């Protein structure tokens, strides 16, 4: 007979995977931790004699709880002060990343892009691409049809395609490009900055109303260069230090004493997305 201790051990062995799943669905580590915590008593109270695959059972529970929370969070995010960005999270707490699908679906730009999707569409993308569940399994989890899941996946793929890169730099090259970007910004090398940025680059700053940040995305190379130049002219830039965030190199630094984490997205060798998270409530899951 299974003991409560063995049931807890089984749950704890899956906790990193479940936490990574909930984060992909929510973009908030605090909410993800809450969802996984809420899943534990459901596992303890379940009749496990009929559960053949604990992993699938718990994925089902966590997905349902996360989607409920995501639906209620949408109104809050729409009223958020300035652009809302996902929490940057240290790579080593995001669960397994041993497959390309797991790495891709937890990438910072991908988690950000998935805000464009409805909660069920987001779940289909994460469960299919990240966790390699069949359409049949996903249909049972979402209480819908296989055809509907397949259509949602195709539709979501089209909506995400413009912002997702099929070919990515190695971590080493990604880190080098980020370092060149920060060095150019710190030294006021505007020509160097311009060379590093894609023409349609977008910079997001998330201060959440807690610290001063750009109240809307800054779009276009000239505008982004001017914005960065203005920031550096007015405020001293602290020495950046490398951190590993969402499976990729990022930088933790301070500008005018305000801590932030900066991540970049790259297309065709140039930076086409810059994400700066300054909201102190979102910086608690970074290992510096």
C-alpha positions in Angstrom: 0.0 0.0 0.0 1.2 3.5 -0.9 2.1 5.6 2.1 1.6 9.4 2.4 5.4 9.8 2.4 5.8 7.9 -0.9 3.0 10.0 -2.5 4.8 13.2 -1.4 8.1 11.9 -2.7 6.5 11.1 -6.1 5.0 14.6 -6.2 8.3 16.2 -5.2 10.2 14.3 -7.9 7.9 16.0 -10.5 7.8 19.4 -8.9 10.5 21.0 -11.1 8.7 19.8 -14.2 5.3 21.0 -12.9 6.8 24.4 -11.9 8.3 24.8 -15.4 4.9 24.0 -17.0 3.0 26.4 -14.8 5.6 29.2 -15.5 5.3 28.7 -19.3 1.5 29.0 -19.0 1.5 32.0 -16.7 4.7 34.0 -17.2 4.8 34.6 -13.4 6.9 32.5 -11.1 4.9 33.6 -8.0 1.7 32.4 -9.7 3.4 29.2 -10.9 4.5 28.4 -7.4 1.0 29.0 -6.1 -0.5 26.7 -8.8 2.0 23.8 -8.0 1.3 24.3 -4.3 -2.5 24.0 -5.0 -1.9 20.9 -7.0 -0.3 19.0 -4.1 -3.5 18.4 -2.0 -5.3 17.3 -5.1 -2.6 14.7 -5.7 -2.7 13.6 -2.0 -6.5 13.2 -2.1 -6.7 11.4 -5.4 -7.4 7.7 -5.8 -4.0 6.8 -7.2 -4.9 3.2 -7.7 -6.4 4.2 -11.0 -3.7 6.6 -12.1 -1.4 4.8 -14.6 0.7 7.9 -15.4 1.3 10.3 -12.5 3.1 12.7 -14.8 0.1 13.1 -17.1 -2.3 13.3 -14.1 -0.4 16.1 -12.5 0.2 17.9 -15.8 -3.6 17.8 -16.2 -4.2 19.2 -12.7 -1.6 22.0 -13.0 -2.7 23.0 -16.5 -6.3 23.4 -15.3 -5.3 25.4 -12.3 -2.9 27.6 -14.3 -5.5 28.3 -17.0 -8.0 29.4 -14.3 -5.4 31.7 -12.9 -4.3 33.0 -16.3 -7.9 34.0 -17.2 -8.3 36.0 -14.0 -4.9 37.6 -14.4 -5.6 39.0 -17.9 -7.7 41.9 -16.6 -4.9 42.8 -14.1 -2.3 42.7 -16.8 -4.4 44.9 -19.1 -4.5 47.5 -16.3 -0.7 47.2 -15.5 1.3 50.4 -15.5 3.4 50.3 -18.7 4.3 47.2 -20.7 3.8 43.9 -18.8 6.7 41.5 -19.2 7.1 38.0 -17.8 9.2 37.3 -14.8 12.8 36.6 -15.7 13.7 33.3 -14.0 17.1 31.7 -13.4 17.5 28.8 -15.8 18.3 26.3 -13.1 14.9 26.6 -11.4 12.8 26.1 -14.5 12.8 22.3 -14.5 14.1 20.0 -17.3 15.5 21.7 -20.4 16.9 18.5 -22.0 14.9 18.8 -25.2 14.7 21.6 -27.8 10.9 22.0 -27.2 11.4 22.5 -23.5 14.1 25.1 -24.1 12.1 26.9 -26.8 8.9 27.2 -24.9 10.6 28.7 -21.9 12.7 31.2 -23.8 12.0 34.7 -22.6 10.8 36.1 -26.0 8.6 33.0 -26.5 6.9 33.4 -23.1 6.4 37.1 -23.9 5.0 36.3 -27.3 2.5 33.8 -25.9 0.7 36.6 -24.2 -0.9 37.2 -27.6 -2.6 33.8 -27.4 -5.8 32.8 -25.6 -5.3 30.6 -22.5 -6.3 27.4 -24.4 -4.1 28.3 -27.3 -1.2 28.9 -25.0 -1.8 25.5 -23.3 -1.8 23.7 -26.7 1.5 25.3 -27.7 3.2 24.5 -24.4 1.8 20.9 -24.0 2.4 20.0 -27.6 5.8 21.6 -28.3 7.3 21.6 -24.8 5.9 18.4 -23.3 5.3 16.4 -26.4 1.8 15.4 -25.5 -0.4 14.0 -28.3 -3.4 15.9 -29.5 -5.6 13.2 -27.9 -4.0 13.8 -24.5 -4.2 17.6 -24.8 -7.9 17.3 -25.9 -8.6 15.3 -22.7 -6.8 17.9 -20.6 -8.6 20.8 -22.1 -11.9 19.0 -22.5 -12.2 19.6 -26.2 -11.7 17.7 -29.4 -8.5 16.5 -31.2 -9.5 18.6 -34.2 -9.9 21.7 -32.1 -6.5 21.2 -30.5 -4.9 20.7 -33.9 -6.5 23.9 -35.3 -5.5 25.9 -32.2 -1.9 24.7 -32.6 -1.8 25.7 -36.3 -3.5 29.0 -35.6 -1.1 29.8 -32.7 1.9 28.8 -34.7 1.0 31.4 -37.4 0.5 34.1 -34.8 3.8 33.4 -33.1 5.8 32.7 -36.3 6.7 36.3 -37.0 8.4 36.7 -33.6 10.1 33.3 -33.2 13.5 32.5 -34.6 14.1 29.2 -36.2 17.9 29.6 -35.9 19.4 30.8 -32.7 23.0 31.7 -31.7 24.9 29.5 -29.4 24.9 30.6 -25.7 28.5 31.9 -26.2 27.7 34.0 -29.2 24.5 35.2 -27.6 26.5 36.3 -24.6 29.1 38.0 -26.7 26.5 40.0 -28.6 24.8 41.1 -25.4 28.2 42.2 -24.0 28.9 44.2 -27.2 25.5 45.9 -26.9 26.1 46.8 -23.2 29.6 48.1 -23.9 28.4 50.2 -26.7 25.6 51.6 -24.6 27.9 52.3 -21.6 30.5 54.1 -23.8 28.0 56.1 -25.7 29.1 54.5 -29.0 25.9 55.3 -31.0 27.4 54.1 -34.2 28.2 50.8 -32.6 24.8 50.5 -31.1 23.2 51.2 -34.5 25.2 48.4 -36.1 24.1 45.9 -33.5 20.3 46.6 -33.8 17.8 45.4 -36.4 15.9 48.2 -38.1 12.7 47.1 -36.5 14.1 46.5 -33.0 11.7 47.0 -30.1 12.7 47.8 -26.5 10.4 47.0 -23.6 10.8 48.4 -20.1 8.8 46.9 -17.2 8.8 49.1 -14.1 5.3 48.1 -13.0 4.7 51.6 -11.6 7.2 50.8 -8.9 10.2 52.5 -10.6 10.4 54.9 -13.5 10.5 53.2 -16.9 9.4 53.9 -20.5 5.5 53.7 -20.4 5.3 52.1 -23.8 7.5 50.0 -26.1 10.2 51.9 -28.0 10.0 50.9 -31.6 12.6 51.3 -34.4 16.4 51.4 -34.5 16.7 55.2 -34.4 14.2 55.6 -31.6 15.8 52.8 -29.5 19.3 54.3 -29.9 18.0 57.7 -28.9 16.3 56.2 -25.9 19.4 54.4 -24.7 21.6 57.4 -25.3 19.2 59.5 -23.2 19.2 57.0 -20.4 23.0 56.7 -20.3 23.5 60.4 -20.5 21.3 61.1 -17.5 22.1 58.0 -15.4 25.3 56.1 -14.6 25.3 52.5 -15.7 26.6 50.0 -13.2 28.9 47.1 -14.2 26.8 44.3 -15.7 27.2 40.7 -14.6 26.1 37.7 -16.5 23.1 35.7 -15.3 21.4 32.7 -17.0 17.8 33.5 -17.5 15.1 31.4 -19.2 17.7 29.2 -20.8 19.8 32.0 -22.2 22.5 34.5 -21.1 21.2 37.8 -19.7 22.7 40.7 -17.7 21.9 42.0 -14.3 22.9 45.6 -13.7 21.9 48.9 -12.1 21.1 52.2 -13.8 21.1 55.1 -11.4 21.0 52.6 -8.6 17.9 50.8 -9.9 18.4 47.1 -10.4 17.2 45.5 -13.6 17.7 42.4 -15.7 18.3 42.9 -19.5 17.6 40.2 -22.1 17.9 40.3 -25.8 16.4 38.5 -28.7 18.4 38.0 -31.9 17.3 37.7 -35.6 19.8 37.3 -38.5 22.7 38.3 -36.2 21.2 41.5 -35.0 19.3 42.4 -31.9 15.6 42.8 -32.6 14.2 42.7 -29.1 15.4 44.2 -25.8 13.6 43.4 -22.6 14.5 45.3 -19.4 12.7 44.2 -16.2 13.0 46.8 -13.5 10.0 46.0 -11.3 11.5 44.8 -8.1 8.6 42.4 -7.5 9.8 40.4 -10.6 13.5 40.1 -9.8 13.4 37.6 -6.9 14.0 34.6 -9.1 17.3 35.6 -10.5 20.6 34.0 -9.4 23.3 36.7 -9.5 
